[in-house]
Amino acid sequence: MRNGEISFWYADCGLSDPRPPLDGDTSADVCIIGAGYTGLWAAWYLKALAPDLNILMVEREFAGFGASGRNGGWLTGGFAWNHQRYQQSSSREAVQAMIAAMAGTVDQVIGVADACGIDADIHRTDELLVATNPAQMARLTAFQRAREGWGVAADRTYLIGAADLKPRLNVAGALGAMVIEGVARVQPAKLVKGLAAAVAARGVRIAEGTAVLRYGPGLVETDRGRVRAPVVLRATEGFTAGLPGHGREWLAMNSAQVVTEPLPDALWNRIGWQGAELFGDYAHSYCYAQRTREGRIAMGGRGVPYRYGSRSDIRGATQDQTIRQLTAILHRHFPQVRDVPIAHAWCGTLGVPRDWCATVGFDAGTGLGFAGGYVGVGVSTSNLAGRTLAELALGVQSERTGLPWVNRTVRRWEGEPWRWLGVHGMYRLFAMADRAEAQGGRESRLAALANRVMGRG
């Protein structure tokens, strides 16, 4: 079994040839820090709005090194954050507009991929959120009612029982599921590689192997030289805590995955999954999975959720404990695959703000902007964030620039050891709640307590 090496997705499609680093001092109209999905989408839309713009992207490793090339490949357009929290600083109608804008990102991403000839194993499908005990089913039902209350169309999201679920996906002990239509499976590394190539073809310079030491209005200092630019956009997501002065802005949450060897047809006939649906369970310590192009199961979850001081992994290598946990989850849901070897394991980091809600920000006075804090739903969210950031940077007013996640003020995380204790305590309570619900069937109050303490509730 391989561990790390960035991710299985890169083992599948290979790394691109490295782009040269910055070669001394230079200038640009816009400097983007970080060449993942967010930065690349911002560059794409900046060029669409102003083709002659001189854009320079600086990336410590290579384009797509972070979560963009390691995630679960869920292109959902989902609104995964606290609706009421956004409403507090806007209105119900504004939140509904943001829900609609998020839903539109699936077609946006696929449209660009089609136009640019990006083959990212994109497959339009449904998302299945599965309940395996009565407590999970109760939460899932409440979630469906809440979505309907926010105006999400019932023909796009609906509940099904075990009898309707089993022919589609044979999950052990499943009682039912929420079906969310209009999503897609992607191979994330192929998507980010293709997007980087498309952006470069439009004339955007991507300086790889260039570490940012510090930045401020009009200036980005790197280990390869200085960049002077009136607009500086930070698109560093889970790596934000590594920038000087940003250590407590977003917590670097870990997420990990394992992927099996390809399953034989006989096993797929027992499991189903013929529609390559996105699969997740509705446990508090939830998992996420996809059926890959070549017939593997890629299963993800938090594992060890947080490294002290928001430290990141070393080129995707994850802990043995995490591999055991994810393998156990895989076998619990799909006992049919117990004899199928795990081929690869890896992990990455995602950005988590103190209120667990994503944000896009831009200050016209300083020319500084940022986007991120996606809390694990970045494949589609990064598209809307990058598009919004581009419009804000150019002073373009649109239906996106007035959405309630723009220029929100969020307090910083506590220092260590409090945030380490808080995150690990929260996931410990989640695990206890899941065990109690599996044994007794009733919803546990432990998870609600953990959510309130950590600002998720």
C-alpha positions as CSV (number, residue, x, y, z in Angstrom):
1,M,0.0,0.0,0.0
2,R,1.2,3.5,-0.9
3,N,0.9,6.3,1.7
4,G,1.1,9.9,0.8
5,E,3.0,10.8,-2.4
6,I,0.6,13.7,-2.5
7,S,-2.5,11.6,-3.3
8,F,-3.8,8.6,-5.2
9,W,-5.3,11.0,-7.8
10,Y,-1.8,12.1,-8.8
11,A,-0.6,8.5,-8.9
12,D,-3.5,8.0,-11.3
13,C,-2.8,10.9,-13.7
14,G,0.8,11.8,-13.0
15,L,2.4,15.2,-12.1
16,S,2.7,18.0,-14.5
17,D,6.2,19.1,-15.5
18,P,7.3,21.7,-13.0
19,R,6.9,25.4,-13.9
20,P,9.9,27.7,-13.2
21,P,10.0,29.7,-10.0
22,L,10.0,33.4,-9.7
23,D,13.3,34.8,-11.0
24,G,14.0,37.9,-9.0
25,D,11.9,41.0,-8.5
26,T,9.0,41.7,-10.8
27,S,5.6,43.5,-11.0
28,A,2.1,42.6,-12.0
29,D,-1.4,44.0,-12.0
30,V,-2.6,41.2,-9.8
31,C,-0.6,38.8,-7.6
32,I,-2.4,35.7,-6.4
33,I,-0.9,33.7,-3.5
34,G,-1.6,30.0,-4.0
35,A,-2.4,28.1,-7.1
36,G,-5.2,25.8,-6.0
37,Y,-8.8,25.8,-7.2
38,T,-9.5,29.2,-5.6
39,G,-6.6,31.1,-7.1
40,L,-6.9,29.4,-10.5
41,W,-10.6,30.2,-10.7
42,A,-9.9,33.8,-9.7
43,A,-7.3,34.1,-12.4
44,W,-9.7,32.5,-14.9
45,Y,-12.5,35.0,-14.3
46,L,-10.1,37.9,-14.0
47,K,-8.9,37.1,-17.5
48,A,-12.4,36.7,-18.7
49,L,-13.3,40.2,-17.5
50,A,-10.0,41.9,-18.4
51,P,-8.0,39.8,-20.9
52,D,-5.0,42.2,-20.9
53,L,-4.5,42.0,-17.2
54,N,-1.0,41.0,-16.1
55,I,-1.5,38.3,-13.5
56,L,1.2,36.5,-11.5
57,M,0.4,33.5,-9.3
58,V,3.0,32.4,-6.7
59,E,2.9,28.8,-5.4
60,R,5.2,27.3,-2.8
61,E,5.0,23.8,-4.3
62,F,3.1,23.2,-7.6
63,A,-0.4,24.1,-8.9
64,G,-2.8,21.8,-7.2
65,F,-0.4,20.5,-4.5
66,G,-2.9,21.1,-1.7
67,A,-6.6,20.1,-1.2
68,S,-7.3,20.8,-4.8
69,G,-5.4,17.7,-5.8
70,R,-6.3,15.5,-2.8
71,N,-10.1,15.9,-2.1
72,G,-12.9,13.5,-2.5
73,G,-14.0,14.7,-5.9
74,W,-17.5,15.9,-4.8
75,L,-18.7,18.6,-7.2
76,T,-22.0,19.3,-5.4
77,G,-22.8,23.0,-5.3
78,G,-24.0,22.4,-1.8
79,F,-24.5,25.0,0.9
80,A,-22.9,23.3,3.9
81,W,-22.7,26.1,6.4
82,N,-25.0,27.6,9.1
83,H,-27.7,29.4,7.2
84,Q,-28.8,31.5,10.2
85,R,-25.3,32.8,10.7
86,Y,-25.2,34.3,7.3
87,Q,-28.7,35.7,7.7
88,Q,-27.7,37.6,10.9
89,S,-25.7,40.0,8.8
90,S,-28.0,40.0,5.7
91,S,-31.5,38.7,5.1
92,R,-33.3,35.5,4.3
93,E,-33.5,36.4,0.7
94,A,-29.8,37.0,0.5
95,V,-29.1,33.6,1.9
96,Q,-31.5,32.0,-0.6
97,A,-29.6,33.9,-3.3
98,M,-26.3,32.4,-2.1
99,I,-27.9,28.9,-2.1
100,A,-28.9,29.4,-5.7
101,A,-25.5,30.8,-6.7
102,M,-23.8,27.8,-5.0
103,A,-26.0,25.4,-6.9
104,G,-25.0,27.0,-10.2
105,T,-21.3,26.2,-9.7
106,V,-21.7,22.6,-10.9
107,D,-22.7,23.8,-14.4
108,Q,-20.0,26.5,-14.2
109,V,-17.2,24.1,-13.5
110,I,-18.4,21.5,-16.1
111,G,-18.9,24.2,-18.7
112,V,-15.3,25.4,-18.3
113,A,-14.0,21.8,-18.4
114,D,-15.9,21.1,-21.6
115,A,-14.8,24.3,-23.2
116,C,-11.1,23.7,-22.4
117,G,-11.1,20.0,-23.1
118,I,-10.3,19.1,-19.5
119,D,-10.9,15.3,-19.1
120,A,-11.4,15.0,-15.3
121,D,-13.6,11.9,-15.2
122,I,-16.6,14.1,-14.7
123,H,-19.8,12.2,-14.3
124,R,-23.1,13.8,-13.5
125,T,-24.9,11.9,-10.8
126,D,-26.8,12.1,-7.5
127,E,-25.5,12.4,-4.0
128,L,-26.7,9.8,-1.5
129,L,-26.6,10.7,2.2
130,V,-27.3,7.4,4.0
131,A,-28.7,6.8,7.5
132,T,-27.8,3.5,9.2
133,N,-29.7,3.9,12.5
134,P,-32.9,5.7,13.7
135,A,-31.1,8.7,15.1
136,Q,-29.4,9.4,11.8
137,M,-32.7,8.9,10.0
138,A,-34.3,11.5,12.3
139,R,-31.5,14.0,11.7
140,L,-31.7,13.4,8.0
141,T,-35.5,14.0,8.0
142,A,-35.0,17.2,9.9
143,F,-32.3,18.3,7.5
144,Q,-34.6,17.7,4.6
145,R,-37.3,19.8,6.2
146,A,-34.8,22.6,6.8
147,R,-33.7,22.5,3.2
148,E,-37.3,22.8,2.1
149,G,-37.8,25.7,4.5
150,W,-35.0,27.5,2.7
151,G,-36.6,27.0,-0.6
152,V,-34.5,24.1,-2.0
153,A,-36.8,22.4,-4.5
154,A,-38.3,19.1,-3.4
155,D,-37.7,17.6,-6.9
156,R,-33.9,18.2,-6.4
157,T,-33.7,16.8,-2.8
158,Y,-35.9,14.1,-1.4
159,L,-35.8,11.1,1.0
160,I,-36.0,7.5,0.0
161,G,-36.4,4.4,2.2
162,A,-34.2,1.3,2.4
163,A,-36.2,-0.6,-0.2
164,D,-35.5,2.1,-2.8
165,L,-31.9,2.6,-1.8
166,K,-30.7,-1.0,-1.9
167,P,-31.0,-1.4,-5.7
168,R,-28.9,1.7,-6.1
169,L,-26.4,1.2,-3.3
170,N,-26.3,-1.7,-1.0
171,V,-25.1,-0.2,2.3
172,A,-25.1,-2.5,5.3
173,G,-27.9,-1.6,7.7
174,A,-29.1,1.3,5.8
175,L,-32.6,2.6,6.8
176,G,-32.9,5.3,4.1
177,A,-31.2,8.2,2.4
178,M,-31.4,11.7,1.2
179,V,-31.1,12.0,-2.6
180,I,-29.5,15.2,-3.9
181,E,-29.7,15.6,-7.6
182,G,-27.6,17.8,-9.9
183,V,-24.1,16.9,-8.5
184,A,-21.1,15.3,-10.2
185,R,-18.1,13.1,-9.5
186,V,-14.7,14.4,-10.6
187,Q,-11.1,13.3,-10.5
188,P,-9.8,16.3,-8.6
189,A,-6.1,16.2,-9.7
190,K,-7.1,16.0,-13.3
191,L,-9.4,19.0,-12.8
192,V,-6.8,21.2,-11.2
193,K,-4.1,20.2,-13.7
194,G,-6.4,21.0,-16.6
195,L,-7.5,24.3,-15.0
196,A,-3.9,25.4,-14.4
197,A,-3.0,24.6,-18.0
198,A,-6.1,26.6,-19.2
199,V,-5.2,29.6,-17.1
200,A,-1.6,29.5,-18.2
201,A,-2.8,29.3,-21.9
202,R,-4.6,32.6,-21.2
203,G,-1.3,34.3,-20.3
204,V,-1.3,33.9,-16.5
205,R,2.2,33.4,-15.1
206,I,2.4,30.6,-12.5
207,A,5.6,30.7,-10.5
208,E,5.9,27.3,-8.8
209,G,8.5,26.5,-6.1
210,T,8.1,30.0,-4.8
211,A,7.4,30.5,-1.1
212,V,5.7,33.6,0.2
213,L,7.5,35.0,3.3
214,R,5.1,37.9,3.9
215,Y,2.8,40.2,2.1
216,G,0.9,43.5,2.5
217,P,-0.6,46.2,0.4
218,G,1.1,46.4,-3.0
219,L,3.9,44.0,-2.1
220,V,4.5,40.2,-1.9
221,E,7.9,39.1,-0.6
222,T,9.0,35.6,-1.6
223,D,12.1,33.5,-1.2
224,R,12.7,34.2,-5.0
225,G,12.1,37.9,-5.1
226,R,9.6,40.7,-4.5
227,V,6.4,41.2,-6.4
228,R,4.9,44.6,-6.6
229,A,1.1,44.6,-7.5
230,P,-1.7,47.0,-6.6
231,V,-4.0,43.9,-6.0
232,V,-2.9,40.9,-3.9
233,L,-5.3,38.0,-3.5
234,R,-4.7,35.3,-0.9
235,A,-6.0,31.8,-1.9
236,T,-4.2,29.6,0.5
237,E,-7.1,27.8,2.2
238,G,-5.8,25.1,4.6
239,F,-2.2,26.5,4.4
240,T,-3.2,30.0,5.5
241,A,-2.1,29.4,9.1
242,G,1.5,29.0,7.8
243,L,1.6,32.6,6.7
244,P,3.1,35.2,9.2
245,G,0.3,36.9,11.1
246,H,-2.4,34.4,10.0
247,G,-1.8,31.5,12.4
248,R,-5.1,31.9,14.2
249,E,-7.2,33.0,11.2
250,W,-8.3,29.6,9.9
251,L,-7.6,26.3,11.6
252,A,-6.0,23.7,9.3
253,M,-8.3,20.6,9.6
254,N,-7.1,17.3,8.4
255,S,-9.0,15.0,6.1
256,A,-7.8,11.7,4.8
257,Q,-8.8,9.0,2.3
258,V,-8.1,5.4,1.4
259,V,-8.8,3.8,-2.0
260,T,-9.2,0.2,-2.8
261,E,-7.8,-1.8,-5.7
262,P,-10.3,-2.1,-8.5
263,L,-13.3,-4.3,-7.6
264,P,-14.3,-7.2,-9.8
265,D,-17.6,-7.1,-11.6
266,A,-19.1,-9.7,-9.3
267,L,-18.6,-7.5,-6.3
268,W,-20.1,-4.5,-8.0
269,N,-23.1,-6.6,-8.8
270,R,-23.6,-7.1,-5.1
271,I,-22.9,-3.5,-4.1
272,G,-24.7,-1.7,-7.0
273,W,-23.4,1.9,-7.3
274,Q,-23.9,1.7,-11.1
275,G,-24.7,5.4,-11.2
276,A,-21.4,6.3,-9.6
277,E,-23.3,8.3,-7.0
278,L,-21.5,10.3,-4.3
279,F,-21.9,8.5,-1.0
280,G,-21.8,9.8,2.5
281,D,-23.2,8.6,5.8
282,Y,-25.1,10.8,8.3
283,A,-23.0,10.0,11.3
284,H,-21.5,12.9,13.3
285,S,-18.1,11.6,12.4
286,Y,-19.2,11.4,8.8
287,C,-17.5,9.8,5.8
288,Y,-17.5,10.6,2.1
289,A,-16.9,8.3,-0.9
290,Q,-17.0,7.9,-4.6
291,R,-16.8,5.1,-7.1
292,T,-13.9,6.0,-9.3
293,R,-13.6,5.8,-13.1
294,E,-11.7,2.5,-13.0
295,G,-14.0,0.8,-10.4
296,R,-12.3,1.5,-7.0
297,I,-13.9,2.8,-3.8
298,A,-12.3,6.0,-2.5
299,M,-13.4,6.5,1.1
300,G,-12.6,9.6,3.2
301,G,-13.1,11.0,6.6
302,R,-11.4,13.0,9.3
303,G,-9.2,10.4,11.0
304,V,-6.8,12.3,13.2
305,P,-8.6,15.7,12.7
306,Y,-6.0,18.2,13.7
307,R,-2.2,18.6,14.2
308,Y,-1.0,20.8,17.0
309,G,-0.3,24.3,15.8
310,S,-2.2,23.9,12.5
311,R,0.8,21.9,11.1
312,S,0.2,20.3,7.7
313,D,1.2,16.9,6.6
314,I,4.3,15.9,4.7
315,R,3.4,15.4,1.0
316,G,0.1,13.7,1.9
317,A,1.4,11.0,4.3
318,T,-1.2,10.1,6.9
319,Q,-1.1,8.2,10.1
320,D,-1.6,4.4,10.5
321,Q,-4.4,5.1,13.0
322,T,-6.2,7.1,10.3
323,I,-5.8,4.3,7.7
324,R,-7.2,1.8,10.2
325,Q,-10.2,4.0,11.0
326,L,-11.1,4.7,7.4
327,T,-10.7,1.0,6.4
328,A,-13.0,0.1,9.3
329,I,-15.6,2.6,8.1
330,L,-15.3,1.2,4.5
331,H,-15.8,-2.4,5.8
332,R,-18.7,-1.4,8.1
333,H,-20.6,0.1,5.2
334,F,-19.5,-2.4,2.6
335,P,-18.6,-5.7,4.2
336,Q,-18.5,-7.2,0.7
337,V,-15.0,-5.6,0.2
338,R,-13.2,-6.9,3.2
339,D,-10.9,-9.0,1.1
340,V,-10.1,-6.2,-1.4
341,P,-6.7,-4.6,-0.6
342,I,-6.3,-1.0,0.1
343,A,-4.1,0.5,-2.6
344,H,-3.3,4.0,-1.4
345,A,-3.9,6.3,1.6
346,W,-3.3,10.0,1.8
347,C,-4.4,13.2,3.5
348,G,-4.7,17.0,3.2
349,T,-5.7,20.1,5.0
350,L,-8.8,22.3,4.7
351,G,-9.5,25.7,6.1
352,V,-11.9,26.1,9.0
353,P,-12.9,29.6,10.3
354,R,-13.9,30.1,13.9
355,D,-17.6,30.2,12.9
356,W,-17.3,27.3,10.4
357,C,-18.6,29.5,7.6
358,A,-16.8,30.3,4.3
359,T,-15.9,33.9,3.4
360,V,-14.8,36.1,0.5
361,G,-13.2,39.4,1.3
362,F,-11.7,42.4,-0.6
363,D,-10.6,45.8,0.6
364,A,-10.5,48.3,-2.2
365,G,-8.4,50.7,-0.1
366,T,-5.5,48.3,0.4
367,G,-6.0,46.1,-2.7
368,L,-5.9,43.0,-0.5
369,G,-8.4,40.2,-0.9
370,F,-8.9,36.6,0.2
371,A,-11.3,33.6,-0.1
372,G,-11.6,30.3,1.6
373,G,-12.6,28.6,4.8
374,Y,-14.7,26.1,2.9
375,V,-14.8,23.5,5.7
376,G,-14.5,20.6,3.3
377,V,-16.8,21.6,0.4
378,G,-14.2,23.4,-1.7
379,V,-14.5,21.8,-5.2
380,S,-17.6,23.8,-6.1
381,T,-17.4,26.6,-3.5
382,S,-13.9,27.6,-4.8
383,N,-15.5,28.3,-8.2
384,L,-18.0,30.8,-6.8
385,A,-15.4,32.2,-4.5
386,G,-12.8,32.8,-7.3
387,R,-15.4,34.3,-9.5
388,T,-16.6,36.6,-6.8
389,L,-13.1,37.6,-5.8
390,A,-12.3,38.5,-9.4
391,E,-15.3,40.8,-9.7
392,L,-14.5,42.4,-6.3
393,A,-10.9,43.0,-7.4
394,L,-12.0,44.7,-10.6
395,G,-14.8,46.7,-9.0
396,V,-17.5,44.9,-10.9
397,Q,-20.9,44.8,-9.2
398,S,-22.9,41.6,-9.8
399,E,-25.4,39.4,-8.0
400,R,-22.4,37.6,-6.5
401,T,-20.6,40.6,-5.0
402,G,-23.6,41.3,-2.7
403,L,-23.9,37.8,-1.3
404,P,-23.8,37.5,2.5
405,W,-20.4,35.8,2.7
406,V,-18.7,38.8,1.2
407,N,-16.6,40.8,3.7
408,R,-17.8,39.1,6.8
409,T,-15.9,39.7,10.0
410,V,-15.0,36.5,11.9
411,R,-13.1,36.3,15.2
412,R,-9.8,34.4,15.3
413,W,-9.2,31.0,16.8
414,E,-7.9,30.6,20.3
415,G,-4.2,29.9,20.7
416,E,-2.8,26.5,21.5
417,P,-3.3,24.3,23.4
418,W,-7.0,25.4,23.5
419,R,-7.8,24.8,19.8
420,W,-6.1,21.4,19.8
421,L,-8.0,20.4,22.9
422,G,-11.2,21.8,21.4
423,V,-11.0,20.1,18.0
424,H,-9.9,16.7,19.4
425,G,-12.5,17.0,22.2
426,M,-15.2,17.7,19.6
427,Y,-14.4,14.7,17.6
428,R,-14.1,12.5,20.7
429,L,-17.6,13.6,21.6
430,F,-18.8,12.9,18.0
431,A,-17.4,9.4,18.2
432,M,-19.1,8.8,21.6
433,A,-22.4,10.1,20.2
434,D,-22.1,7.8,17.2
435,R,-21.5,4.8,19.4
436,A,-24.5,5.7,21.6
437,E,-26.8,6.2,18.6
438,A,-25.7,2.9,17.0
439,Q,-26.4,1.0,20.2
440,G,-29.6,2.8,21.4
441,G,-31.1,4.4,18.3
442,R,-31.9,7.7,20.0
443,E,-30.1,10.9,19.1
444,S,-27.3,11.8,21.5
445,R,-26.9,15.2,23.1
446,L,-23.1,14.9,23.2
447,A,-22.7,16.0,19.5
448,A,-25.0,19.0,20.1
449,L,-22.8,20.0,23.1
450,A,-19.6,19.7,21.0
451,N,-21.1,21.8,18.2
452,R,-22.1,24.6,20.6
453,V,-18.7,24.7,22.3
454,M,-16.8,24.8,19.0
455,G,-19.1,27.3,17.3
456,R,-20.7,25.0,14.8
457,G,-24.2,25.0,16.3
